[in-house]
Structures are given as structure tokens and as C-alpha cells.
């Protein structure tokens, strides 16, 4: 599992679990709802989630650099 979190695993079952966990946590919905969604929607939501998280990280880095 740790290898998969670091991007070093190609095991489809572990990747599927990570995608389900990530989206269900981000959207505050049941993992079963993620499993019912079409794969294309899941991938689109993951893409949006990734971009939102990147923007958050950039904003944090910007604020941290102001403090230094």
C-alpha cells in the first residue's frame, strides 16, 4: 500500500482502492457511490481534485514564503 501511495505500484486492485478512498474522502460520500460511477466520471473528478489540491499547496507555499 505504501508503495502505491508513492506511485510505485501498478497493482490494479490497490490503485482502485486508493482512487475510491481519495474520492470518497474528498467528496464526503460513500465509497459505494464511487464504485457505481462510470470510470470516465471518476477520472474527471480525480483530475479536478488533483488540481484543487495543487492550488491549495501553491497558496500555502506562497504564504509560507511571505513569512520567511
Secondary structure as GFF3:
##gff-version 3
##sequence-region A 1 68
A	DSSP	alpha_helix	2	5	.	.	.	ID=ss1
A	DSSP	alpha_helix	12	27	.	.	.	ID=ss2
A	DSSP	alpha_helix	31	36	.	.	.	ID=ss3
A	DSSP	alpha_helix	39	67	.	.	.	ID=ss4
###
